Amino acid sequence: MPAVAVAILAENASQIPVLQGRVDSTALARTVYTHASFPSSSADPIIRQIQDLRAEVVLLDFGPEEAERAAAAIELLRSAVADLAVFAISDLGQPLAIVAAMRAGACEFLDRSSSSSALLEAFARYTSQRHKARHTGGRALVTTFINGKAGSGATTLAVNSAMALQREHGSTVLVDFAALGHAALHLNVRPNFGLLDALQNLHRLDSSLLESLMTPAAHGLHLLAGPQVPVEIVPTPAELARLFDLLVSCYRYVIVDASDRLDSTARLLSELSQHTLIVAQADVVALWSVGRVQAFLSDGVPNEKIRLVLNRYKKIPGFADEDAEKATNCKVFWKIPNQFQAIAPAIDRGEPFVLQESLEASRSLKGMVQALGQAPGSDTGTGKPRGKEKASRPFMTAPIRAGQ
């Protein structure tokens, strides 16, 4: 197997020989270019050198004060050089820098103080996933469902959306982040392993191990199951990023059921997703709650990718979408009609209602899924949400390669 061609960029020149020594000691990679600064534009000579030398991976080292410039450089490299992987290298004690690098396009995030073995593992992941990534073309679309008020149906919509995507496009995984996982019941499966096992084995997690932790469901859907007894799962930003790195490398669609979570993990899941859908019913209490959840997830900053889905919807005279949007400060993305009499028995049987072609709710949910994302193969992996707004920019991760 030919060694991976690596370029090293660091504004701190003393880091370059350190990183070059680590790269060359792995035997999986070789250094072809180094430079003591970051590119500032697509016409920058650094970009041309990386292209001419056919570098496959860029190690981009930065300190806390360089995080903003590093994120801009990562985004520039990813847009200017096709099929280029960027490994961000900094201190893991900077959650904001990690998220910024993830969103910009880094596919690994490594601690500056880590040994050569950590870099070796990163190159091993890269080489093992390179063929698969090129074969699937494009990156995963990640969508998180969360309840605006407990019991609103986030799990039901997450399960059925995942099933619809799997049947239409394949390569879909459902990740259950609830404190007590119910997705397995909705799919009538009995998981042996799940999310907790993945997080406890991040130090050796690769695509093969990840697949072994999945629970297969109908039509080939994969489930990374939530805990079957109440357990507090609060991964660090780096741990979550590492997990999503593998998920988006192995699947085209990642559906996350955040259920009733309202904690730092829920906020980070929203940050890592192209779409965050708050599920609620059209009543005063639920809409009041949605407004608070939206403010929490966006940290008080308007966020176009956080949308409202009205579940079990019945048309109310005098009540329009604008009323819901005014009450929640959240755009209405979709409305799933109320067919409780048909859907409740389907949940009890562990049969996603989207498999019932005759249901109006099934047709509506398929329309929502189609609006969320287009067929695999586009650069962004995202479709156009309903209305005139543009789809929010996709994200990336680290140790890490989450979606775009």
C-alpha positions as CSV (number, residue, x, y, z in Angstrom):
1,M,0.0,0.0,0.0
2,P,1.5,3.4,-1.0
3,A,2.2,5.8,1.9
4,V,-0.2,8.6,2.4
5,A,1.1,11.9,1.1
6,V,1.0,14.5,4.0
7,A,1.4,18.3,4.1
8,I,2.1,20.0,7.4
9,L,0.9,23.5,8.1
10,A,1.6,25.3,11.4
11,E,2.0,29.0,12.3
12,N,4.3,27.9,15.1
13,A,7.3,26.7,13.2
14,S,8.7,24.7,16.1
15,Q,5.7,22.3,15.7
16,I,6.7,21.3,12.1
17,P,9.7,19.1,12.9
18,V,7.8,17.5,15.8
19,L,4.9,16.6,13.5
20,Q,7.1,15.5,10.6
21,G,8.9,13.1,12.9
22,R,5.6,11.6,14.0
23,V,4.3,11.3,10.4
24,D,7.4,9.6,9.1
25,S,7.5,7.2,12.1
26,T,4.1,5.8,11.3
27,A,5.3,4.0,8.0
28,L,1.7,4.7,6.7
29,A,2.5,8.2,5.6
30,R,5.3,10.4,4.3
31,T,5.7,14.2,4.5
32,V,5.7,15.9,1.1
33,Y,5.4,19.5,2.1
34,T,5.6,21.8,5.1
35,H,4.9,25.5,5.7
36,A,4.9,27.8,8.7
37,S,1.6,29.6,7.9
38,F,-2.0,28.9,6.7
39,P,-3.4,29.7,3.3
40,S,-5.5,32.9,3.1
41,S,-7.1,32.5,-0.3
42,S,-7.7,30.0,-3.1
43,A,-4.8,31.7,-5.0
44,D,-2.4,31.2,-2.2
45,P,0.8,29.4,-3.2
46,I,0.3,27.0,-0.4
47,I,-2.8,25.7,-2.1
48,R,-0.9,25.3,-5.4
49,Q,1.9,23.4,-3.7
50,I,-0.5,21.0,-2.0
51,Q,-2.2,20.4,-5.3
52,D,1.0,19.9,-7.3
53,L,2.5,17.5,-4.7
54,R,-0.8,15.6,-4.6
55,A,-1.0,15.7,-0.8
56,E,-3.9,13.6,0.5
57,V,-3.9,14.7,4.1
58,V,-3.0,18.1,5.7
59,L,-2.0,18.3,9.3
60,L,-3.0,21.7,10.5
61,D,-1.6,22.6,13.9
62,F,-2.9,25.6,15.8
63,G,-3.0,27.1,19.3
64,P,-6.0,28.7,21.1
65,E,-5.3,32.2,19.7
66,E,-5.2,30.8,16.1
67,A,-8.5,28.9,16.3
68,E,-10.5,31.3,14.1
69,R,-7.8,31.5,11.4
70,A,-7.4,27.7,11.5
71,A,-11.1,27.1,10.9
72,A,-11.0,29.5,8.0
73,A,-8.0,27.7,6.6
74,I,-9.7,24.3,7.0
75,E,-12.7,25.5,5.1
76,L,-10.6,27.0,2.4
77,L,-8.5,23.8,2.0
78,R,-11.6,21.6,1.8
79,S,-13.2,23.8,-0.9
80,A,-10.0,24.3,-2.9
81,V,-8.6,20.8,-3.1
82,A,-10.8,17.9,-4.0
83,D,-10.8,14.8,-1.8
84,L,-8.4,16.4,0.7
85,A,-8.5,15.3,4.3
86,V,-7.6,17.7,7.1
87,F,-6.4,16.6,10.5
88,A,-6.7,19.4,13.0
89,I,-4.1,19.3,15.8
90,S,-4.5,21.4,18.9
91,D,-5.4,21.1,22.6
92,L,-8.5,18.9,23.4
93,G,-9.4,21.3,26.2
94,Q,-10.9,23.8,23.7
95,P,-14.4,22.6,23.0
96,L,-15.2,25.7,20.9
97,A,-12.2,25.2,18.8
98,I,-13.1,21.5,18.3
99,V,-16.6,22.4,17.1
100,A,-15.3,25.1,14.8
101,A,-12.8,22.7,13.2
102,M,-15.5,20.1,12.9
103,R,-17.9,22.5,11.2
104,A,-15.2,23.8,8.9
105,G,-14.3,20.3,7.6
106,A,-11.6,18.7,9.7
107,C,-11.8,14.9,9.5
108,E,-9.7,14.2,12.5
109,F,-8.9,16.2,15.7
110,L,-5.8,15.1,17.5
111,D,-4.3,16.4,20.8
112,R,-1.0,18.2,20.4
113,S,0.5,16.2,23.2
114,S,-0.6,12.8,21.8
115,S,2.0,10.3,20.7
116,S,2.8,8.9,17.3
117,S,0.5,6.0,17.9
118,A,-2.5,8.4,17.9
119,L,-1.5,9.7,14.5
120,L,-0.9,6.2,13.3
121,E,-4.4,5.2,14.3
122,A,-5.7,8.3,12.4
123,F,-3.9,7.3,9.3
124,A,-5.2,3.8,9.6
125,R,-8.7,5.1,9.8
126,Y,-8.2,7.3,6.8
127,T,-6.8,4.5,4.6
128,S,-9.4,2.1,5.6
129,Q,-12.2,4.5,5.0
130,R,-10.8,6.2,1.8
131,H,-12.1,3.6,-0.6
132,K,-15.5,3.6,1.0
133,A,-15.8,7.4,1.1
134,R,-14.9,7.7,-2.6
135,H,-17.4,5.0,-3.5
136,T,-20.3,6.6,-1.7
137,G,-19.4,10.1,-2.9
138,G,-20.5,12.9,-0.6
139,R,-20.9,13.1,3.2
140,A,-23.6,12.2,5.6
141,L,-26.7,14.3,6.2
142,V,-27.3,14.5,10.0
143,T,-30.7,15.3,11.4
144,T,-31.5,15.5,15.1
145,F,-35.1,15.1,16.5
146,I,-35.8,16.5,19.9
147,N,-39.1,16.9,21.9
148,G,-40.3,20.4,22.5
149,K,-42.4,18.9,25.3
150,A,-42.1,15.4,26.7
151,G,-44.2,12.9,24.8
152,S,-44.5,14.9,21.6
153,G,-43.3,12.1,19.3
154,A,-39.6,12.9,18.6
155,T,-38.7,9.2,18.8
156,T,-41.6,8.1,16.6
157,L,-40.6,10.6,13.9
158,A,-36.9,9.8,14.2
159,V,-37.6,6.1,13.8
160,N,-39.9,6.5,10.8
161,S,-37.7,9.1,9.1
162,A,-34.7,6.7,9.4
163,M,-36.8,3.9,8.0
164,A,-38.0,6.1,5.1
165,L,-34.5,7.1,4.2
166,Q,-33.2,3.5,4.4
167,R,-36.0,2.2,2.1
168,E,-35.4,5.1,-0.4
169,H,-31.7,5.5,-0.3
170,G,-30.1,2.9,2.0
171,S,-27.0,3.5,4.2
172,T,-29.0,5.0,7.1
173,V,-28.3,4.7,10.8
174,L,-30.5,5.7,13.7
175,V,-28.7,6.8,16.9
176,D,-30.7,6.7,20.1
177,F,-29.4,9.3,22.6
178,A,-32.3,9.1,25.0
179,A,-31.5,8.4,28.6
180,L,-33.7,5.3,28.3
181,G,-33.7,4.0,24.7
182,H,-37.1,3.4,23.1
183,A,-36.1,3.2,19.5
184,A,-35.5,-0.5,19.7
185,L,-39.1,-1.1,20.8
186,H,-40.4,1.0,17.9
187,L,-38.4,-1.3,15.6
188,N,-39.2,-4.5,17.4
189,V,-35.5,-5.5,17.9
190,R,-33.4,-6.6,20.9
191,P,-30.0,-4.9,20.9
192,N,-27.0,-6.7,22.4
193,F,-24.8,-3.5,22.2
194,G,-25.4,0.1,21.6
195,L,-24.3,3.7,22.1
196,L,-22.9,3.2,25.6
197,D,-20.6,0.5,24.2
198,A,-19.4,2.7,21.4
199,L,-18.6,5.6,23.8
200,Q,-16.7,3.2,26.1
201,N,-14.6,1.9,23.3
202,L,-13.7,5.1,21.4
203,H,-10.0,4.5,21.9
204,R,-10.2,1.5,19.5
205,L,-13.4,2.2,17.6
206,D,-13.2,1.7,13.9
207,S,-15.8,1.0,11.2
208,S,-15.7,-2.7,11.8
209,L,-16.2,-2.4,15.5
210,L,-18.9,0.2,15.0
211,E,-20.8,-2.1,12.7
212,S,-20.6,-4.9,15.3
213,L,-22.3,-2.7,17.8
214,M,-25.2,-2.0,15.5
215,T,-28.6,-3.7,15.8
216,P,-30.0,-4.6,12.4
217,A,-33.6,-3.7,11.8
218,A,-36.1,-4.2,9.0
219,H,-35.1,-3.2,5.4
220,G,-31.4,-3.0,6.4
221,L,-31.7,0.0,8.8
222,H,-29.0,0.1,11.5
223,L,-29.7,1.1,15.0
224,L,-27.1,2.3,17.5
225,A,-29.4,1.6,20.5
226,G,-29.8,3.7,23.6
227,P,-29.5,2.2,27.0
228,Q,-32.1,-0.4,28.1
229,V,-31.9,0.9,31.7
230,P,-31.7,4.5,32.7
231,V,-28.1,5.7,32.3
232,E,-26.7,9.2,32.2
233,I,-24.7,9.5,29.0
234,V,-22.8,12.8,28.7
235,P,-19.9,12.4,26.3
236,T,-17.3,15.1,26.0
237,P,-17.2,17.2,22.8
238,A,-14.2,15.3,21.6
239,E,-15.8,11.9,22.3
240,L,-19.0,12.9,20.5
241,A,-16.9,14.2,17.6
242,R,-15.0,11.0,17.4
243,L,-18.2,9.0,17.3
244,F,-19.7,11.1,14.6
245,D,-16.5,11.0,12.6
246,L,-17.1,7.3,12.1
247,L,-20.9,7.5,11.7
248,V,-20.7,9.9,8.8
249,S,-17.8,8.0,7.2
250,C,-19.9,4.8,7.2
251,Y,-23.4,6.0,6.4
252,R,-25.1,8.5,4.1
253,Y,-27.8,9.4,6.5
254,V,-27.5,9.8,10.3
255,I,-30.8,10.3,12.2
256,V,-30.4,11.2,15.9
257,D,-33.2,10.7,18.5
258,A,-32.4,13.2,21.3
259,S,-35.8,12.6,22.7
260,D,-36.3,14.7,25.9
261,R,-32.7,15.6,26.4
262,L,-32.0,19.2,27.4
263,D,-28.4,19.3,28.3
264,S,-25.0,20.1,26.9
265,T,-25.1,16.9,24.8
266,A,-28.4,18.0,23.2
267,R,-26.9,21.4,22.4
268,L,-23.8,19.8,20.8
269,L,-25.9,17.3,18.9
270,S,-27.8,20.2,17.4
271,E,-24.6,22.0,16.6
272,L,-23.3,18.9,14.7
273,S,-26.5,18.5,12.7
274,Q,-27.5,20.1,9.4
275,H,-31.1,20.1,10.7
276,T,-32.5,20.1,14.2
277,L,-36.2,19.4,14.3
278,I,-38.1,20.3,17.5
279,V,-41.3,18.1,17.6
280,A,-44.4,19.5,19.3
281,Q,-48.2,19.6,19.1
282,A,-50.1,22.8,18.4
283,D,-51.2,23.7,21.9
284,V,-50.3,26.6,24.1
285,V,-48.1,24.7,26.6
286,A,-46.2,22.8,23.9
287,L,-45.5,25.9,21.9
288,W,-44.4,27.8,25.0
289,S,-42.0,25.0,25.7
290,V,-40.7,24.9,22.1
291,G,-39.7,28.6,22.4
292,R,-37.6,27.8,25.5
293,V,-36.0,24.7,23.9
294,Q,-35.2,26.7,20.7
295,A,-33.5,29.4,22.8
296,F,-31.5,26.8,24.8
297,L,-30.3,24.9,21.7
298,S,-29.3,28.1,19.9
299,D,-27.9,29.7,23.0
300,G,-30.1,32.7,22.4
301,V,-28.8,33.3,18.9
302,P,-31.2,32.9,15.9
303,N,-30.5,29.6,14.2
304,E,-32.0,28.9,10.8
305,K,-31.3,25.2,10.9
306,I,-33.5,24.7,14.1
307,R,-37.1,24.1,12.8
308,L,-40.5,23.1,14.3
309,V,-42.4,20.0,13.3
310,L,-46.0,20.0,14.3
311,N,-46.9,16.4,15.1
312,R,-50.4,14.9,15.4
313,Y,-51.6,18.1,13.7
314,K,-55.2,19.0,13.3
315,K,-56.2,22.2,11.5
316,I,-57.5,24.7,14.0
317,P,-59.7,27.6,12.7
318,G,-57.9,30.9,13.1
319,F,-54.5,29.3,13.9
320,A,-51.9,29.6,11.2
321,D,-48.2,28.7,10.8
322,E,-47.3,32.4,11.6
323,D,-49.0,32.1,15.0
324,A,-46.8,29.1,15.9
325,E,-43.7,30.8,14.6
326,K,-44.4,33.9,16.6
327,A,-44.9,31.9,19.7
328,T,-41.8,29.8,19.3
329,N,-39.4,32.0,17.4
330,C,-38.9,28.9,15.2
331,K,-40.0,28.3,11.6
332,V,-42.6,25.6,11.0
333,F,-40.8,23.0,8.8
334,W,-43.5,20.4,8.5
335,K,-46.9,19.2,9.8
336,I,-47.6,15.5,10.4
337,P,-51.4,14.8,10.5
338,N,-53.0,13.2,13.5
339,Q,-53.7,9.5,12.8
340,F,-53.3,8.3,16.4
341,Q,-55.8,5.5,16.0
342,A,-53.6,3.9,13.3
343,I,-50.1,4.9,14.5
344,A,-50.5,3.9,18.2
345,P,-51.1,0.2,17.4
346,A,-48.2,0.2,14.9
347,I,-45.9,1.5,17.6
348,D,-47.1,-1.2,20.0
349,R,-46.3,-3.8,17.3
350,G,-42.9,-2.4,16.6
351,E,-43.8,-1.6,13.0
352,P,-42.9,1.9,11.7
353,F,-46.1,3.5,10.4
354,V,-44.2,4.8,7.4
355,L,-44.4,1.3,6.0
356,Q,-48.2,1.7,5.7
357,E,-48.4,3.2,2.3
358,S,-52.1,4.1,2.7
359,L,-51.7,6.4,5.7
360,E,-51.8,10.1,5.1
361,A,-49.3,10.5,7.9
362,S,-46.9,8.1,6.1
363,R,-47.1,10.2,2.9
364,S,-46.6,13.4,4.8
365,L,-43.5,12.0,6.6
366,K,-42.0,10.9,3.3
367,G,-42.5,14.4,2.0
368,M,-40.7,15.7,5.1
369,V,-37.8,13.4,4.6
370,Q,-37.6,14.3,0.9
371,A,-37.4,18.0,2.0
372,L,-34.7,17.3,4.5
373,G,-32.2,15.8,2.1
374,Q,-31.8,14.9,-1.5
375,A,-30.5,11.7,-2.9
376,P,-26.8,10.9,-2.1
377,G,-24.1,12.2,-4.3
378,S,-24.3,16.0,-3.9
379,D,-21.4,17.8,-2.4
380,T,-23.4,19.1,0.6
381,G,-25.7,16.1,1.1
382,T,-28.5,18.4,2.0
383,G,-31.8,19.1,0.4
384,K,-33.8,22.3,0.5
385,P,-36.1,22.8,3.5
386,R,-39.6,23.8,2.7
387,G,-39.9,27.5,1.9
388,K,-37.4,29.9,0.5
389,E,-34.7,29.6,3.2
390,K,-31.5,28.0,2.2
391,A,-30.4,24.8,3.8
392,S,-28.0,25.4,6.7
393,R,-24.4,24.7,6.1
394,P,-23.3,21.1,6.8
395,F,-20.8,20.3,9.6
396,M,-17.6,18.4,10.0
397,T,-15.9,16.7,12.9
398,A,-12.8,15.5,14.6
399,P,-11.0,12.8,15.7
400,I,-13.3,13.0,13.7
401,R,-14.9,13.3,10.3
402,A,-18.5,14.1,10.7
403,G,-20.6,15.3,7.8
404,Q,-19.9,18.4,5.9
